[in-house]
Every structure is written in C-alpha cells, then in structure tokens.
Amino acid sequence: MTVLRAGGPREERDKQKDTREGHHASDQPQPQPLRSRRTPRRRRTFPALLRDQTLRVSRDLTFLGGAGNETDRGNSTGAGRLSGDLATPPTSRWAARLAHAQAAVTRLRFARPAGAMGLSRVRAVFFDLDNTLIDTAGASRRGMLEVIKLLQSKYHYKEEAEIICDKVQVKLSKECFHPYNTCITDLRTSHWEEAIQETKGGAANRKLAEECYFLWKSTRLQHMTLAEDVKAMLTELRKEVRLLLLTNGDRQTQREKIEACACQSYFDAVVVGGEQREEKPAPSIFYYCCNLLGVKPGDCVMVGDTLETDIQGGLNAGLKATVWINKNGIVPLKSSPVPHYMVSSVLELPALLQSIDLKVSMST
C-alpha cells in the first residue's frame, strides 16, 4: 500500500506550476487596482431637473388619464390592451393615482431651488382693488364734479349742488347693506333722493335722483383705469408668484369696476366679498382665497389701503405679511391694526417682496 505524504509528487508538481506562472506574470505589467467605471455624474441644474420631472409626471398623467377613461368606457383600446392587473384596473385605484400625479404637477409648478433668489419664499399675493390698484376716490370725485355741473346748468342750483354731493358722499361712506337682499341701484338712488330733499326741501324727486346717480356712476367707471406701470408690475410679478384680486363690496358694483378697468386677466383668481359668506377682515374669505390658489396662509401677502379690512384681515388669517398702501402719509390711530410693511405706492411692492424673500433666506 502506498502512503501519500505531504510534499509528494502531486504537491511538487503544483508548486512548480505556481512558480512558473509567478515568473511569467512578473514579466507582464502589473494590473492596477480595480476602480469604479462609473463616470462622474455631472451636476444638473435645477431647471433641468424640474423640466425632466415635469415631463415624467406629464407622461404619467397622459397614461393614467387615458387609461382610466378608456377603462371607464369599457373600450378595448388604450389600457384595455394591457395585460394582467393593468388591463382592468379598479376605478378607485386609477383615480387615486391620477390625483397623485396631478398633485405632483401642482407641486412642481411652485418648486424653487433651495436658497434661490427672487420671490421663491412668497407664493401668492392678494391685492385689494379700490385705491390700491385703481384710483376709486379720484374717479368718484370726477363723477361728483359732473353732477355739480348738471345741477348748476340744467336745474339752476347754485351752492346747493355742492352741498347735495357732499351729503351723498357721506351717505356712501356710511353705506351698509346686506349683499343678498339689497339692490345697489335702488339704495344709491335713494342716497341722491334724500340728499336733494334734505337740501332743497319739498317733495322727493326720484327722477332727478336717478339722473344724478347714473351720471355719477358712468363718469366714475370711465375714470377707473389700470395704469400702464401697474399693468407691467402685475405682469412681471405673475411670472414669480400667483396673484389674486380680493375686494369687498356689492357684487354688481365691484364686477362693474373690474370690467371697466379690465384687470381680471392679470390675476389667477378674483374674489368679491359681496359674493361670499363673509368679507374682509373675516379670516374665512382669506382661507377661501388660499384654497383657490392651492397655497397656505403662511405663503401669502395681503396688499391694501385700508387698515381695518385689508391689514386686519391679513393679520386675522395669519398671512405671511401685510402691506399697507399709505398714499397720503396718514398717521394711523394707536388703536389701528399694525401692518408688517408700509409703502406709499403699490409700485414699490416688487422690491419689498424681494426684501421679504431675502430675510427668509438669511434666517434659514
């Protein structure tokens, strides 16, 4: 019996083979340590990433929307040709996926790179209309001047004409009505009728009151215009943030103003207080506006000329900031609401918004 020992013929042959291979390998260039073959990823810009994400979500929307519609109709095209679970997806699941994709599009629309300059920190701005974007007070004065001319030239009123207009102005400032059961035309015609009777005495003259009211109203609307520099400002702002017009007042009156100054196209949404359950300064109307734009109160800025409605309302709703338009340099009462910022013209707003954004960026 042959006993195999360590270092026997087989082991010797293996050692010699290893030695020969080692000498041969030493004559060849030594291989370098393995390195990752992955090429360095080029740093992609935010716009490129946003574009790719948007395209991807858009494809999802097209697929999901088309598939869901075809499935709902029981059609054999589109998703009907898919196999497995996708061929006949439950309607609720498709609806959920479609809603998720649509929400992603909304998020992408407002996406901004971290630390980006511009208006990335403010997502929406609410604007008041009267005496903020348009000169309502100035237009009203022009209307009163036309009525004074009418009363003096046609009806031979002298100083009474100005007294009548002053009384109407006081009545307008104290105007109080329920938006759902009051006709603004009847109410304001009554203002003129009462002012004429209080000044001239005698019987009420409804016909003259109607003539005065419609002359004042038509003249006022003719002078309610959106200045070119304001239009340019709104156009530029809308490239960065969402804009909403939020105005108190009777539905008919405010809609006539909006049509007269042709401002609706500059906003993503228009909200008239007379059409809502509550007006400014109630928080509810601000929350309604936030829901319309898909933003949170902390993302929004309120801009207006009235402390008691615009500014107090913005404070009540917890908006990011309130901006008071103080054209005449009025010193407010100590009991008045305190705005976050004060400017003398709405045209100062873009620079102010950039300042707000900068402060937020520095604090984060």
Residue pairs with C-beta under 8 A, 6 or more apart in sequence:
4 10
46 113
46 116
50 108
50 111
53 104
53 108
54 105
54 108
57 101
57 104
57 105
57 108
58 105
60 97
60 101
60 104
61 98
61 101
61 102
61 105
64 94
64 97
64 98
64 101
65 98
66 78
66 79
67 78
67 79
67 82
67 86
67 89
67 94
68 79
68 89
68 91
68 94
68 95
68 98
69 78
70 77
70 78
70 79
70 80
71 78
71 79
71 80
71 88
71 89
71 91
71 94
72 91
74 80
79 86
79 87
79 89
80 87
80 88
81 87
106 294
110 123
110 295
112 118
112 120
113 120
115 361
117 354
117 357
117 358
117 361
118 240
118 354
118 357
119 237
119 240
119 241
119 353
119 354
119 357
120 357
121 356
121 357
121 360
121 361
122 241
122 299
122 300
122 301
122 320
122 321
122 353
122 356
122 357
123 241
123 242
123 293
123 295
123 299
123 300
124 241
124 242
124 243
124 244
124 290
124 293
124 295
124 299
124 300
124 301
125 237
125 241
125 242
125 243
125 244
125 300
125 301
125 302
125 303
125 349
125 353
126 244
126 245
126 246
126 286
126 289
126 300
126 301
126 302
126 303
126 314
126 319
127 133
127 243
127 244
127 245
127 246
127 267
127 303
127 304
127 346
128 246
128 247
128 302
128 303
128 304
128 305
128 306
128 309
128 310
128 325
129 136
129 245
129 247
129 254
129 257
129 258
129 263
130 136
130 137
130 247
130 249
130 257
130 305
131 137
131 305
131 306
131 325
131 327
132 303
132 304
132 305
132 310
132 325
132 346
133 226
133 230
133 245
133 261
133 263
133 346
134 224
134 225
134 226
134 257
134 261
134 263
135 223
135 224
136 220
136 224
136 257
138 223
139 219
139 220
139 221
139 222
139 223
139 224
140 169
140 172
140 216
140 220
142 219
142 220
142 223
143 215
143 216
143 217
143 218
143 219
143 220
143 223
144 165
144 168
144 169
144 216
146 215
146 216
146 219
147 161
147 164
147 165
147 212
147 215
147 216
148 161
148 162
148 165
150 211
150 212
150 215
151 157
151 160
151 161
151 164
151 212
152 158
152 161
155 208
157 164
157 200
160 199
160 200
163 199
164 192
164 195
164 196
164 199
164 200
164 212
165 195
167 194
167 195
167 198
167 199
168 191
168 192
168 195
168 212
168 216
171 191
171 194
171 195
172 188
172 191
175 187
175 191
177 184
177 187
177 250
179 250
179 251
179 273
179 274
179 275
182 250
184 250
184 252
184 253
185 213
185 252
188 213
188 217
189 206
189 209
189 210
189 213
190 209
191 213
192 208
192 209
192 210
192 212
192 213
192 216
193 204
193 205
193 206
193 209
196 204
196 205
196 208
196 209
196 212
197 203
197 204
197 205
221 256
221 257
221 260
222 260
224 257
224 260
224 261
225 260
225 261
226 261
226 262
226 263
226 266
229 347
230 346
230 347
231 266
233 346
233 347
233 349
233 350
234 243
234 266
234 267
235 266
236 350
237 243
237 349
237 350
237 353
238 266
238 267
238 268
241 353
242 268
242 293
242 295
243 266
243 267
243 268
244 267
244 268
244 269
244 270
244 271
244 289
244 292
244 293
245 258
245 263
245 264
245 267
245 269
245 270
245 271
246 271
246 273
246 280
246 285
246 286
246 289
246 302
247 254
247 257
247 258
247 270
247 271
247 272
247 273
248 254
248 273
248 274
248 279
248 280
248 309
249 272
249 273
249 274
249 279
250 274
251 272
251 274
251 275
252 274
253 274
254 272
254 273
254 274
255 272
258 264
258 270
264 270
268 292
268 293
269 289
269 292
269 293
271 285
271 288
271 289
271 292
273 279
273 280
273 285
276 284
276 285
276 288
277 284
277 285
278 284
278 285
279 285
279 309
280 286
280 309
280 310
280 312
280 313
281 308
281 309
281 310
281 312
281 313
281 315
281 316
282 313
282 316
283 313
283 316
283 317
283 318
285 313
286 297
286 300
286 302
286 313
286 314
286 316
286 317
286 319
287 297
287 317
289 300
290 296
290 297
290 299
290 300
297 317
297 318
297 319
297 320
298 318
298 319
298 320
299 320
300 319
300 320
301 314
301 319
301 320
301 321
301 322
301 323
301 353
301 356
302 310
302 311
302 313
302 314
302 317
302 319
302 321
302 322
302 323
303 310
303 322
303 323
303 325
303 346
303 349
304 310
304 311
304 314
304 322
304 323
304 324
304 325
305 324
305 325
305 326
305 327
307 324
307 332
307 336
307 337
307 339
308 336
308 337
310 322
310 324
311 322
311 324
311 337
311 338
311 339
312 337
314 321
314 322
315 322
315 337
320 356
321 340
321 341
321 356
322 339
322 340
322 341
323 339
323 340
323 341
323 342
323 343
323 349
323 352
324 339
324 341
324 342
324 343
325 343
325 344
325 345
325 346
326 342
326 343
326 344
327 344
327 345
329 344
341 352
341 356
343 349
343 352
